[in-house]
Amino acid sequence: MFPKGFFANVDAVLMETIHIVGAGMAGLSCAIQCAKEGKSVTLYEASPQAGGRCRSFMDESLGCIIDNGSHMLMSSNIATKTYLEEIGSIALVTETIPAKFPFLNPKTGTLWKIEPGFPYPTLWLMNPGRRVPETNPISYLKGIRLSKAKADETVKDVIGKDDPLYETFWQPICRATLNTDADDASALLLWGVVKSFFLQGEKSCRPINFERGLSAALVDPALKYLRTRNADIRYQDRIRDLTWKDNLLTGVRSLEGLHQFDKNDALVLAIPPDICSGIWPNIVSPSKTSPIINVHFRVNEPISLPGGLPFLGLIGTNSQWIFSRAEILSVTISAASKFVDSPSWELARDLWSEILPILGHDLARLPPWRVIKERRATISQTPENLQKRPGARTNLKNLFIAGDWTDTGLPATIEGSIQSGFRAARLALEYTSSNS
Ligand SMILES: Cc1cc2nc3c(=O)[nH]c(=O)nc-3n(C[C@H](O)[C@H](O)[C@H](O)COP(=O)(O)OP(=O)(O)OC[C@H]3O[C@@H](n4cnc5c(N)ncnc54)[C@H](O)[C@@H]3O)c2cc1C
């Protein structure tokens, strides 16, 4: 559960409104906490649907609902679990027990699994069947050096590109958790990942999948929760700028006109960094982003992947992960700048021929496909960019910032955005309560 007492000093008082801009994970989690405390909530969302970078939609060409991109959680993502429990959808995600990550090198045909954390945090490394084949358990301990990294050092600086585990272990972890190549990724941020997964024991390392899709678990139940608590959710209401006097925000302006605030109201901006600094230029924000590409293939029947789980990591290919969910087989490329300008048909064709030999099915013809290029999937998690992450407070007493890109100490992930949403909710609730 989320730490006890996190919201303890906050009185539930009706009347004041907490305005939240952006209905992604940060905005929704913020709205949930404010509504739970009995506040009046108004949520402004620019697009026609909620979920932001984490959503499902009906794809007419494939004839089914797909996610904008395959997402995975970790069992150590405590704020996300709290959120799922609060909105009643924890049963809609699937935790793999015991923790296990299958990998395949299609060029050599070698299949292995990383099975971390059981019975003791690092003892699993002693079992050759639970680490990368033909590697020495001692080599993994080099990861401890990440803890001593300087703020400006990358994973490459600390681990070294010639390390035997660089391409088979550190690189896939960097791309999957930081959406940044190990050459550029912040060593300190990766240390946070290593510490919270691998050093905490098996219970913290379990992968969690969205077998029924992202919106079914993360978005739709949240909207239902908010509606039953009378939250005012305004779609296609893009906030353009803010009005303020002295150190107090006085309103927000959208195409619909000016929404004037009461002096006890608070506002949380839960929008991406470039849009946020356009609306509120007084903050410094990370400017570099990193793309993720997902190619969804519509197959005739569910396909079992080597390794026996609904996901498989690939080494030595452009395809990095395959996810199998019902009749959809999805291939993910993170840190995908090299591929993002390739034509979609070329990506679909090339990735399909790359994974075809792995599937062991008679599927030679390219099935119907959909390529989704999320060009600004996350901020690029380099040392320079991370130094520009702002905190939640601003120099206006009733204006707060949330989002996966803010300074949470975590990678830009669902967990980071939900923690930032909870933090902004606590600050907004404190402000409104102290003024009532
Ligand atoms: C393809 C892909 C794969 C990913 N995989 C993973 C994964 O496996 N695990 C993981 O934990 N994370 C993953 N992530 C990251 C995760 O999706 C994000 O960290 C998270 O969704 C960010 O949420 P957010 O609320 O901070 O921002 P957003 O989702 O960007 O939400 C911002 C919202 O604000 C709205 N908005 C913008 N401007 C305005 C305005 N002016 N007025 C009103 N509304 C506005 C937007 O429409 C949007 O709905 C992935 C991301 C992508 C794209």
The ligand as an SDF file (V2000), in Angstrom:
LIG
                    3D

 53 58  0  0  0  0  0  0  0  0999 V2000
    4.4790    3.2480  -26.3230 C   0  0  0  0  0  0  0  0  0  0  0  0
    4.7190    3.4670  -24.8570 C   0  0  0  0  0  0  0  0  0  0  0  0
    5.1020    2.4030  -24.0540 C   0  0  0  0  0  0  0  0  0  0  0  0
    5.3160    2.6020  -22.6900 C   0  0  0  0  0  0  0  0  0  0  0  0
    5.6370    1.5320  -21.9050 N   0  0  0  0  0  0  0  0  0  0  0  0
    5.6420    1.6810  -20.5610 C   0  0  0  0  0  0  0  0  0  0  0  0
    5.7830    0.5440  -19.7160 C   0  0  0  0  0  0  0  0  0  0  0  0
    5.9390   -0.5910  -20.1750 O   0  0  0  0  0  0  0  0  0  0  0  0
    5.7370    0.7390  -18.3730 N   0  0  0  0  0  0  0  0  0  0  0  0
    5.5510    1.9810  -17.8220 C   0  0  0  0  0  0  0  0  0  0  0  0
    5.4620    2.0770  -16.5920 O   0  0  0  0  0  0  0  0  0  0  0  0
    5.4440    3.0870  -18.6070 N   0  0  0  0  0  0  0  0  0  0  0  0
    5.4750    2.9650  -19.9520 C   0  0  0  0  0  0  0  0  0  0  0  0
    5.3150    4.0640  -20.7500 N   0  0  0  0  0  0  0  0  0  0  0  0
    5.2710    5.4030  -20.1330 C   0  0  0  0  0  0  0  0  0  0  0  0
    3.8740    5.7540  -19.6010 C   0  0  0  0  0  0  0  0  0  0  0  0
    2.8900    5.5150  -20.5750 O   0  0  0  0  0  0  0  0  0  0  0  0
    3.8860    7.2380  -19.2360 C   0  0  0  0  0  0  0  0  0  0  0  0
    4.9030    7.4530  -18.2870 O   0  0  0  0  0  0  0  0  0  0  0  0
    2.5750    7.7360  -18.6410 C   0  0  0  0  0  0  0  0  0  0  0  0
    1.4660    7.2940  -19.3790 O   0  0  0  0  0  0  0  0  0  0  0  0
    2.6150    9.2690  -18.6030 C   0  0  0  0  0  0  0  0  0  0  0  0
    1.4370    9.7680  -18.0030 O   0  0  0  0  0  0  0  0  0  0  0  0
    1.2810   11.3330  -17.7090 P   0  0  0  0  0  0  0  0  0  0  0  0
   -0.0480   11.5150  -17.1040 O   0  0  0  0  0  0  0  0  0  0  0  0
    2.4710   11.7990  -16.9650 O   0  0  0  0  0  0  0  0  0  0  0  0
    1.3320   12.0590  -19.1330 O   0  0  0  0  0  0  0  0  0  0  0  0
    0.3420   11.9220  -20.4520 P   0  0  0  0  0  0  0  0  0  0  0  0
   -0.0540   10.4990  -20.6040 O   0  0  0  0  0  0  0  0  0  0  0  0
    1.0870   12.5540  -21.5340 O   0  0  0  0  0  0  0  0  0  0  0  0
   -0.9340   12.7500  -20.0570 O   0  0  0  0  0  0  0  0  0  0  0  0
   -1.0780   14.1140  -20.3450 C   0  0  0  0  0  0  0  0  0  0  0  0
   -2.5310   14.3870  -20.7420 C   0  0  0  0  0  0  0  0  0  0  0  0
   -2.6890   15.8010  -20.8620 O   0  0  0  0  0  0  0  0  0  0  0  0
   -3.4780   16.0860  -22.0000 C   0  0  0  0  0  0  0  0  0  0  0  0
   -3.1630   17.4720  -22.3960 N   0  0  0  0  0  0  0  0  0  0  0  0
   -2.0460   17.9220  -23.0100 C   0  0  0  0  0  0  0  0  0  0  0  0
   -2.1120   19.2560  -23.1590 N   0  0  0  0  0  0  0  0  0  0  0  0
   -3.2790   19.6640  -22.6180 C   0  0  0  0  0  0  0  0  0  0  0  0
   -3.9030   20.9360  -22.4570 C   0  0  0  0  0  0  0  0  0  0  0  0
   -3.3150   22.0630  -22.8790 N   0  0  0  0  0  0  0  0  0  0  0  0
   -5.1270   20.9950  -21.8690 N   0  0  0  0  0  0  0  0  0  0  0  0
   -5.7430   19.8560  -21.4330 C   0  0  0  0  0  0  0  0  0  0  0  0
   -5.1830   18.6290  -21.5570 N   0  0  0  0  0  0  0  0  0  0  0  0
   -3.9670   18.5330  -22.1350 C   0  0  0  0  0  0  0  0  0  0  0  0
   -3.0430   15.0230  -23.0030 C   0  0  0  0  0  0  0  0  0  0  0  0
   -4.0090   14.8580  -24.0250 O   0  0  0  0  0  0  0  0  0  0  0  0
   -2.9090   13.7970  -22.0940 C   0  0  0  0  0  0  0  0  0  0  0  0
   -4.1260   13.0990  -21.9780 O   0  0  0  0  0  0  0  0  0  0  0  0
    5.1580    3.9040  -22.1250 C   0  0  0  0  0  0  0  0  0  0  0  0
    4.7940    4.9730  -22.9380 C   0  0  0  0  0  0  0  0  0  0  0  0
    4.5580    4.7670  -24.2810 C   0  0  0  0  0  0  0  0  0  0  0  0
    4.1280    5.9260  -25.1340 C   0  0  0  0  0  0  0  0  0  0  0  0
  1  2  1  0
  2  3  1  0
  2 52  2  0
  3  4  2  0
  4  5  1  0
  4 50  1  0
  5  6  2  0
  6  7  1  0
  6 13  1  0
  7  8  2  0
  7  9  1  0
  9 10  1  0
 10 11  2  0
 10 12  1  0
 12 13  2  0
 13 14  1  0
 14 15  1  0
 14 50  1  0
 15 16  1  0
 16 17  1  0
 16 18  1  0
 18 19  1  0
 18 20  1  0
 20 21  1  0
 20 22  1  0
 22 23  1  0
 23 24  1  0
 24 25  2  0
 24 26  1  0
 24 27  1  0
 27 28  1  0
 28 29  2  0
 28 30  1  0
 28 31  1  0
 31 32  1  0
 32 33  1  0
 33 34  1  0
 33 48  1  0
 34 35  1  0
 35 36  1  0
 35 46  1  0
 36 37  1  0
 36 45  1  0
 37 38  2  0
 38 39  1  0
 39 40  1  0
 39 45  2  0
 40 41  1  0
 40 42  2  0
 42 43  1  0
 43 44  2  0
 44 45  1  0
 46 47  1  0
 46 48  1  0
 48 49  1  0
 50 51  2  0
 51 52  1  0
 52 53  1  0
M  END
$$$$
